[in-house]
Amino acid sequence: MKSFAEQVSGKWFVLSLGVGVTAGAGAILFDLLGQAVAHYTVGEIAGFSPGGAKGEFHLFHAGDAPLSLGWLLALLTVGGLLSGLLVYTFAPEAEGHGTDGAIEAFHHNRGNISFKVAIIKTLASAITLGTGGSGGREGPIAQIGAALGSFLGQTLRLSARDRRLMMAAGMGAGVGAIFRAPLAGAIFAGEIMYRDGDIESDVIVPTAISSIVAYSVYGVFLPTDMTFGHVFGQLPDYEMQSLSELLPYGVMSIVLAVVGIAYIRGFYGIHTLFEKLPGPRVLKPAIGALAAGLVGVGLYYFLDEDRAALSVLSTGYGTLQTALESPEQIGIGLLVTVGLIKILTTSLTISSGGSGGVFGPSMVIGGCVGVAVGKVVQQIWWHPINPGAFGIVAMAGFFAGIARAPVSTIIMVSEMTGSYHLLLPTMWVSTLCFLLCNGTTLYRKQVPSRLESPAHRGDFIVDVLEGIKVEDVYQRQRKIEMVPEAMPLAKIVKLLSTTHQHYFPVVNSDGQMVGIFSSDDVRSYIYDETIWQLADAADVMTSPFISVLPTDDLNVALRKFTAQNIDELPVMDPDDGGRLLGLLRRKETIGAYNRQLATQQEAVREQAE
């Protein structure tokens, strides 16, 4: 089988182009709808302006309405209710953060995602996030783009493999567009599928094309000065001052890993609680949104009506922007509080069935905790430290650990912040977090590696079988009953009653094999005794016959088994074409494959541990 790189042609350029245009348009629609819902609900009615990253395009300006926490709670609840009604009525697979749905479709559903998922996910996520729900845009746009790519693949009647590529291309294109990180989007789509550092290399080329096109289409929606800007705008030019800083960065990795594991356990622990909660499923997102709102309001009063406390709702990018840009304006206590409470509000919003992503909240959690660690280090380290730099590095490291996607996360955070001077500590922290968070993941539909993906089961059957030779499998010492070609049928029938052998090689007077027959071939003659003395082995046998050589691999043997639907193949001497060496059984071939596959899987597990 040719690699994908060898198959790239005008066909795939056109397909990727179509996916990119569609995903880019979907990203624009999703962004517009989310901003409109936020402006006309929590903005105009509740006076709540969650704030955003400096480099984001804000279509609407903040209104003058006074903050009303009662209206905010009401709108959160109504938003959760509407989201639940949409999702559980029309597309239950659109619940939650969305990325798992796309991953599952790739591995288990032959790249098939219903087009209605794109529509419902767009509406439900815009409502959830627009009414103040704690979530991000990455999960929804990933599933929206994946659904659009899958729809195009189904419409064009592409194969399952091509549908998977189209789906992944849509997924990466959506992420690359809305975060203005096309390179990261391309790698994200290939990396997020697996838990143990594997990558779906075949998707990189089509996803790179679709991600660039989607980014370009989305750029038309942005003002000219923002087209090539960064999501977090122009941050201070942070740099690592000394290699000795790798030590506190390493300590920060441990802190991030602990917080990351707590995030995952809290997220799925609350998910389990909501699953056990009695009542209609459509009401659960409303209950989760209300609970998240109550947590945010409680924190607001606990911190003496500090509006920064409300950043635990919505995306929270506003507080993160301040922490990265001017860390001296926010205390360590507030940073840690916002980071940890964001875990709770996100879990309540998304784990209850609400529609929203987990990447955005992860950036806030990791960034706030990172800046807090940086401020602590600043007080005890012997040369100047930039806490904002710790925040940027922590954003990448935190998500790399919990999402099992170190490469794409490093690139994405660098593209979002425009800070490439921190590449060394970012790689250091992301790698450490990836190792420290081994055994747990925020995306439960990930499989460990390509070896264990149903999408590649056929590929690995060939790979495994090609590594085993016939001479390693067939039983050389097995005694085989040879039948002379002149043996009468009567003797053959008698022979069948005295042996368990199923296939019988037929030899001539020189001992050279000339044919083969099975007990099934003889069965049709058993009740016609009149020809028992007239027919012989030459009349019953199949000739010419299919055979294998000891040096053939098991993939060749399996193809020959299936071509004629037979269970045993003669193994012939390569130096003497008529001399039989033995018989290879189909069950021996399958047994060898299972043993080899189990060995490889065990090696993968041991390596992961």
C-alpha positions in Angstrom: 0.0 0.0 0.0 1.3 3.4 -0.9 1.8 6.0 1.8 -0.5 9.0 1.7 2.4 11.2 0.6 2.7 9.1 -2.5 -1.0 9.5 -3.2 -1.3 13.2 -2.8 -2.6 14.6 -6.1 -4.9 17.2 -7.5 -7.8 15.3 -6.0 -6.7 15.8 -2.5 -5.7 19.4 -3.1 -9.3 20.1 -4.2 -10.9 18.0 -1.4 -8.7 19.8 1.2 -9.5 23.1 -0.3 -13.3 22.4 -0.1 -12.9 21.3 3.6 -10.9 24.4 4.4 -13.5 26.8 2.8 -16.3 25.0 4.6 -14.6 24.9 8.0 -13.5 28.5 7.7 -17.1 29.6 7.0 -18.3 27.4 9.9 -15.8 29.1 12.2 -17.0 32.6 11.2 -20.7 31.6 11.7 -19.9 30.0 15.1 -17.9 33.1 16.2 -20.6 35.5 15.0 -23.4 33.6 16.6 -21.6 33.2 19.9 -20.8 37.0 20.1 -24.4 37.9 19.2 -25.8 35.6 21.9 -23.4 37.0 24.5 -24.1 40.6 23.6 -27.9 40.4 23.5 -28.2 38.2 26.6 -25.7 38.6 29.4 -24.3 41.8 27.9 -27.5 43.8 27.4 -29.7 42.2 30.1 -27.3 41.1 32.9 -24.6 43.7 32.3 -22.0 41.0 32.3 -19.0 41.5 30.1 -16.7 38.5 30.5 -13.8 40.2 28.6 -11.6 38.5 26.1 -8.1 38.2 24.8 -6.8 41.5 23.4 -6.2 40.0 19.9 -9.7 38.7 19.5 -12.2 40.6 17.2 -15.1 41.9 19.3 -18.0 42.6 17.0 -20.0 44.3 19.7 -19.0 46.8 22.3 -19.8 46.4 26.0 -23.1 47.9 26.9 -23.9 50.3 29.8 -26.3 48.0 31.6 -25.4 47.6 35.4 -24.3 44.2 36.5 -27.2 42.0 37.6 -26.2 38.7 39.1 -29.8 37.6 39.3 -30.2 38.0 35.6 -26.9 36.4 35.0 -28.0 33.2 36.9 -31.3 33.2 35.1 -29.6 33.5 31.7 -27.1 30.8 32.5 -29.9 28.5 33.4 -32.0 29.3 30.3 -28.9 28.8 28.2 -28.2 25.4 29.7 -31.9 24.4 29.2 -31.9 25.5 25.5 -28.6 23.7 24.9 -29.9 20.5 26.5 -33.1 20.7 24.5 -31.2 21.1 21.2 -28.7 18.4 21.9 -30.8 15.7 23.4 -33.7 16.2 21.0 -31.8 16.3 17.8 -28.1 15.1 18.2 -27.2 13.5 21.5 -23.7 12.9 20.1 -23.1 16.7 20.2 -23.1 16.8 24.0 -20.1 17.8 26.1 -16.8 19.2 24.7 -17.1 17.7 21.2 -13.5 16.6 20.6 -14.2 13.1 22.0 -17.0 12.8 19.5 -14.7 13.5 16.6 -12.1 11.1 18.0 -14.6 8.3 18.4 -15.9 8.9 14.8 -12.4 8.5 13.5 -11.6 5.3 15.3 -14.9 3.5 15.5 -17.4 5.1 13.1 -15.5 4.9 9.8 -15.2 8.7 9.7 -19.0 9.2 9.7 -20.5 12.1 11.6 -24.0 13.3 10.9 -24.3 16.8 9.3 -26.9 17.7 11.9 -24.1 17.5 14.5 -22.5 20.5 12.9 -25.7 22.5 13.0 -26.7 21.5 16.6 -23.2 21.9 17.9 -22.9 25.4 16.5 -26.2 26.5 18.0 -25.8 24.7 21.4 -22.3 25.9 21.9 -23.0 29.4 20.9 -25.9 29.4 23.5 -23.9 27.8 26.2 -20.8 30.0 25.9 -22.8 33.1 25.0 -24.9 33.0 28.1 -21.8 32.8 30.3 -21.2 29.0 30.6 -17.6 28.1 31.4 -16.1 26.5 28.4 -14.0 27.1 25.3 -14.4 27.2 21.5 -11.9 24.5 20.6 -14.0 21.4 21.2 -17.1 22.7 19.4 -15.2 24.0 16.4 -13.3 20.7 16.2 -16.5 18.7 16.1 -18.2 21.2 13.8 -15.2 21.1 11.3 -15.1 17.3 11.6 -18.8 17.0 10.9 -18.5 19.3 7.8 -15.5 17.3 6.5 -17.3 14.0 7.1 -20.4 15.3 5.3 -18.4 16.2 2.3 -16.8 12.8 2.3 -20.2 11.1 2.5 -21.6 13.3 -0.2 -18.8 12.4 -2.5 -19.1 8.7 -1.6 -15.5 8.4 -0.5 -14.0 5.3 1.1 -13.9 5.0 4.9 -10.2 5.8 4.9 -10.8 9.0 2.8 -13.7 10.0 5.0 -11.5 9.8 8.1 -8.9 12.0 6.4 -11.7 14.5 5.4 -13.0 14.4 8.9 -9.6 15.1 10.4 -8.9 17.8 7.9 -12.1 19.6 8.9 -11.2 19.2 12.6 -7.8 20.7 12.2 -9.1 23.4 9.9 -11.7 24.6 12.4 -9.1 24.7 15.2 -6.5 26.4 13.1 -8.9 29.1 11.9 -10.6 30.1 15.1 -7.3 30.2 17.1 -5.4 31.7 14.1 -2.9 28.8 14.5 -2.9 26.9 11.1 0.3 24.9 11.7 -0.9 23.9 15.2 -4.3 23.0 13.8 -2.8 20.7 11.2 -0.7 18.8 13.8 -3.5 18.9 16.4 -5.8 16.8 14.2 -3.1 14.1 13.9 -1.9 14.1 17.4 -5.1 14.3 19.4 -6.3 10.9 18.2 -3.8 9.0 20.4 -2.8 8.9 24.1 0.8 7.7 24.0 2.5 10.2 21.8 1.6 8.6 18.5 0.5 10.7 15.5 -1.9 10.1 12.6 0.7 11.1 10.0 -1.6 10.5 7.0 -3.8 13.5 7.9 -1.0 16.1 8.1 -0.8 17.0 4.4 -4.6 17.4 3.8 -5.0 19.1 7.2 -2.2 21.5 6.5 -3.9 22.6 3.2 -7.4 22.8 4.8 -6.1 24.6 7.9 -4.3 27.3 5.8 -7.4 27.8 3.6 -9.7 27.9 6.7 -7.4 30.5 8.3 -7.5 32.6 5.2 -11.3 32.4 5.0 -11.6 33.3 8.7 -9.1 36.1 8.1 -11.6 37.8 5.8 -13.9 38.1 8.8 -11.2 39.9 10.8 -10.1 43.6 10.5 -6.9 44.0 8.4 -4.7 44.8 11.4 -5.8 41.5 13.2 -5.4 39.1 10.2 -1.8 38.3 11.1 -2.1 39.2 14.8 -2.1 36.8 17.8 -5.1 35.9 19.9 -3.4 37.5 23.0 -2.1 40.4 21.1 1.4 41.8 21.5 2.7 40.5 24.8 5.9 41.7 26.5 9.0 40.2 24.9 9.5 37.5 27.5 12.7 35.5 27.3 14.5 32.9 29.5 17.3 34.8 31.2 19.3 31.8 32.3 19.4 28.0 31.8 19.2 27.7 35.6 15.5 28.8 35.2 14.8 25.2 33.9 14.9 24.1 37.5 11.9 26.2 38.6 10.2 25.4 35.4 10.6 21.8 36.2 9.1 22.4 39.7 6.2 24.1 38.0 5.7 21.0 35.8 5.0 19.0 38.9 2.5 21.6 40.1 0.8 21.6 36.7 0.6 17.8 36.6 -1.1 17.7 40.1 -3.6 20.3 39.0 -4.1 18.5 35.7 -4.9 15.2 37.3 -7.3 17.0 39.7 -8.9 18.6 36.7 -9.5 15.3 34.9 -10.8 13.5 38.0 -13.0 16.4 38.9 -14.3 16.7 35.4 -15.3 13.1 35.1 -16.3 12.8 38.7 -19.0 15.5 38.2 -19.9 13.8 34.9 -20.6 10.6 36.8 -22.7 12.5 39.4 -24.8 14.0 36.7 -25.3 10.6 35.0 -26.7 9.3 38.3 -28.8 12.4 38.9 -32.5 11.4 38.4 -34.7 13.4 36.0 -34.8 14.2 32.2 -31.4 14.5 30.5 -32.4 17.8 28.9 -32.6 19.5 32.3 -29.1 18.5 33.5 -27.2 21.1 31.5 -29.5 23.8 33.0 -28.7 22.4 36.5 -25.0 22.4 35.8 -25.0 25.9 34.3 -27.0 27.2 37.3 -24.5 25.5 39.7 -21.6 27.0 37.9 -23.2 30.4 38.1 -23.8 30.1 41.8 -20.1 29.2 42.3 -19.1 32.3 40.3 -21.4 34.6 42.1 -20.3 33.2 45.5 -16.7 33.8 44.6 -17.6 37.3 43.5 -18.9 38.1 46.9 -16.2 36.2 48.7 -13.6 38.4 47.0 -15.4 41.6 47.9 -17.2 42.1 44.6 -14.0 41.8 42.5 -15.2 41.4 38.9 -12.1 39.3 38.2 -13.9 36.5 40.1 -16.5 36.3 37.4 -13.8 35.1 35.0 -14.5 31.6 36.2 -17.5 31.9 33.9 -17.4 32.2 30.1 -14.0 31.8 28.6 -12.0 33.6 31.3 -9.5 35.0 28.7 -9.8 38.5 30.1 -8.2 37.7 33.4 -5.6 35.5 31.7 -4.7 38.4 29.3 -4.1 40.6 32.3 -2.1 37.9 34.1 0.2 37.4 31.1 0.5 41.1 30.2 0.7 42.7 33.6 1.1 40.0 36.2 1.9 42.6 38.9 -1.8 43.6 38.8 -3.1 40.3 40.1 -2.1 38.7 43.4 -1.0 35.1 43.8 -4.1 34.2 45.9 -6.5 35.4 43.2 -4.6 33.6 40.4 -4.7 30.3 42.3 -8.3 30.8 43.2 -9.4 31.6 39.6 -7.4 28.7 38.3 -8.8 26.1 40.7 -12.4 27.4 40.7 -12.3 27.4 36.9 -11.9 23.6 37.1 -15.2 23.4 39.1 -17.2 25.8 36.9 -16.0 24.1 33.7 -16.8 20.7 35.0 -20.3 21.8 36.0 -21.0 23.4 32.7 -19.6 20.7 30.3 -19.8 17.5 32.3 -23.5 18.1 32.9 -24.1 17.8 29.2 -23.6 21.5 28.2 -21.9 22.2 24.9 -18.5 23.7 25.1 -14.8 23.0 24.8 -12.1 22.3 27.4 -9.1 23.9 25.6 -10.0 27.5 26.5 -10.5 26.7 30.2 -7.3 24.7 30.2 -5.4 27.7 29.0 -6.9 29.8 31.8 -6.2 27.2 34.5 -2.7 26.5 33.3 -1.9 30.1 32.7 -3.1 31.4 36.0 -1.4 28.6 38.0 1.8 29.3 36.0 1.8 33.0 36.7 1.2 32.3 40.4 4.2 29.9 40.4 6.2 32.5 38.6 5.4 35.2 41.2 6.5 32.8 44.0 9.7 32.1 42.1 10.2 35.8 41.6 10.3 36.3 45.3 12.9 33.6 46.1 15.1 33.4 42.9 18.4 35.1 42.7 17.9 36.9 39.4 14.9 38.6 37.8 12.1 36.3 36.8 9.1 37.2 34.5 5.9 35.6 35.9 4.2 36.2 32.6 6.7 33.9 30.9 5.8 31.2 33.4 2.2 31.7 32.5 2.8 31.3 28.7 4.9 28.1 29.3 2.3 26.7 31.7 -0.5 27.2 29.2 1.3 24.8 26.8 2.5 22.4 29.5 -0.8 22.0 31.2 -2.8 21.1 28.1 0.0 19.0 26.7 -0.1 16.8 29.8 -3.9 16.4 30.1 -4.7 16.2 26.4 -1.6 14.0 25.5 -0.8 16.4 22.7 2.6 18.0 23.4 3.7 19.0 19.9 0.6 20.7 18.6 0.1 22.4 22.0 3.6 23.9 22.0 3.0 25.3 18.5 -0.5 26.5 19.2 0.4 28.5 22.3 3.4 29.9 20.5 1.1 31.0 17.6 -1.6 32.4 20.0 0.9 34.4 22.0 3.5 35.2 19.4 6.2 34.2 22.0 8.7 31.9 20.3 11.6 33.0 22.6 10.2 30.7 25.2 10.4 27.6 23.0 13.1 25.8 25.1 11.2 26.1 28.5 7.9 25.3 26.7 9.3 22.1 25.3 10.9 21.2 28.7 7.7 21.8 30.6 5.4 20.2 28.0 7.5 17.1 27.9 7.6 16.8 31.7 3.9 17.3 32.0 3.3 14.7 29.3 5.3 12.2 31.2 3.9 13.1 34.6 0.3 12.8 33.5 0.9 9.4 31.9 -2.0 7.1 32.4 -4.7 9.7 32.4 -6.3 11.9 29.7 -9.0 14.5 29.3 -10.1 12.8 26.1 -11.3 9.3 27.0 -12.0 8.3 23.4 -8.3 8.4 22.5 -6.6 5.0 21.9 -3.0 4.4 23.0 -1.5 4.2 19.5 -2.2 3.4 15.9 -1.6 -0.3 16.7 -4.7 -0.4 18.8 -6.9 1.8 16.6 -9.8 0.0 14.8 -9.2 2.4 11.9 -5.8 0.7 11.3 -6.6 -2.8 12.2 -6.3 -4.0 8.5 -3.0 -2.1 8.1 -1.4 -3.8 11.1 -2.7 -7.3 10.1 -0.6 -6.9 6.9 2.3 -5.4 8.8 2.4 -8.1 11.4 1.9 -11.0 8.9 4.6 -9.6 6.6 7.1 -10.0 9.5 6.5 -13.8 9.9 7.7 -16.4 7.5 5.9 -19.7 6.6 8.9 -21.6 7.7 8.5 -20.1 11.2 4.9 -21.5 11.5 4.2 -24.7 9.7 4.8 -28.0 11.7 7.8 -29.7 10.0 7.4 -32.9 12.2 3.8 -33.4 11.5 3.1 -36.8 9.9 1.2 -36.4 6.6 -0.6 -39.2 4.8 0.4 -39.1 1.1 -1.9 -40.6 -1.4 -0.7 -42.2 -4.7 -2.5 -40.8 -7.7 -3.6 -44.3 -8.7 -5.2 -45.2 -5.4 -8.8 -46.3 -6.0 -11.6 -44.3 -4.4 -12.6 -47.3 -2.3 -9.3 -47.2 -0.5 -9.5 -43.5 -0.1 -12.9 -43.8 1.6 -11.5 -46.4 3.9 -8.5 -44.1 4.6 -10.8 -41.3 5.6 -12.3 -43.5 8.4 -8.9 -44.1 10.0 -7.4 -40.7 10.1 -8.1 -37.2 11.3 -6.2 -35.6 8.4 -8.4 -33.3 6.3 -6.2 -32.5 3.3 -4.4 -35.2 1.3 -1.5 -34.5 -1.0 -1.4 -36.7 -4.1 1.9 -37.9 -5.4 3.1 -39.7 -8.6 5.3 -42.7 -8.8 8.4 -40.5 -8.4 7.1 -39.1 -5.1 6.4 -35.7 -6.7 3.3 -33.9 -5.6 0.8 -33.5 -8.4 -2.4 -32.5 -6.7 -4.4 -32.3 -3.5 -7.9 -33.2 -2.3 -9.8 -32.7 0.9 -12.3 -35.0 2.7 -15.0 -32.7 1.5 -14.0 -33.5 -2.1 -14.6 -37.2 -1.5 -17.8 -36.8 0.4 -19.9 -36.4 -2.8 -18.8 -39.9 -3.9 -19.5 -41.7 -0.6 -23.1 -42.8 -1.4 -22.3 -43.9 -5.0 -20.5 -47.2 -4.5 -20.6 -48.1 -8.2 -17.8 -45.8 -9.0 -15.6 -46.6 -6.0 -13.6 -49.1 -8.1 -13.7 -46.9 -11.2 -12.4 -43.6 -9.8 -9.0 -43.0 -8.3 -7.1 -40.1 -6.6 -6.3 -38.5 -9.9 -10.0 -38.1 -10.5 -10.7 -36.5 -7.1 -7.7 -34.2 -6.7 -7.3 -30.5 -7.6 -4.5 -29.8 -10.0 -2.8 -27.5 -10.5 -2.8 -26.6 -6.8 -2.0 -23.5 -4.8 1.1 -23.7 -2.6 3.6 -21.6 -0.7 7.3 -21.6 -0.1 9.0 -21.6 3.3 10.4 -18.1 2.6 7.0 -16.6 1.8 5.5 -14.3 4.5 2.2 -15.0 6.1 0.5 -12.2 4.3 1.1 -14.0 1.0 -0.2 -17.2 2.6 -3.3 -15.5 4.0 -4.2 -14.1 0.6 -4.0 -17.6 -0.9 -6.1 -19.0 1.9 -8.8 -16.5 1.3 -8.6 -16.6 -2.5 -9.8 -20.3 -2.6 -11.4 -20.4 0.9 -9.2 -23.4 1.9 -7.8 -24.3 5.3 -4.4 -25.8 4.4 -1.7 -25.0 1.9 1.1 -27.3 0.7 4.6 -26.0 1.6 6.9 -26.9 -1.3 10.7 -27.2 -1.5 12.0 -24.2 -3.3 14.9 -26.3 -4.8 12.7 -29.1 -5.9 9.3 -27.8 -7.0 7.6 -31.2 -6.7 8.8 -32.1 -3.2 6.3 -31.5 -0.3 7.8 -30.2 2.9 4.6 -30.0 4.9 1.2 -28.4 5.2 0.5 -24.9 6.6 -2.9 -24.5 8.4 -4.9 -21.4 8.3 -5.4 -21.6 12.1 -1.6 -21.8 12.5 -1.4 -18.5 10.5 -4.0 -16.8 12.6 -2.5 -18.1 15.8 1.0 -16.7 14.8 -0.6 -13.4 14.1 -2.4 -13.2 17.5 0.8 -14.1 19.3 2.8 -11.5 17.5 0.2 -8.9 17.9 -0.1 -9.6 21.7 3.7 -9.3 21.9 3.7 -6.0 20.2 0.8 -4.7 22.3 2.6 -5.7 25.5 5.8 -4.0 24.3 3.7 -0.8 23.7 2.2 -1.0 27.2 5.6 -1.6 28.8 7.0 1.4 26.9 4.1 3.6 28.0 4.6 2.6 31.6 
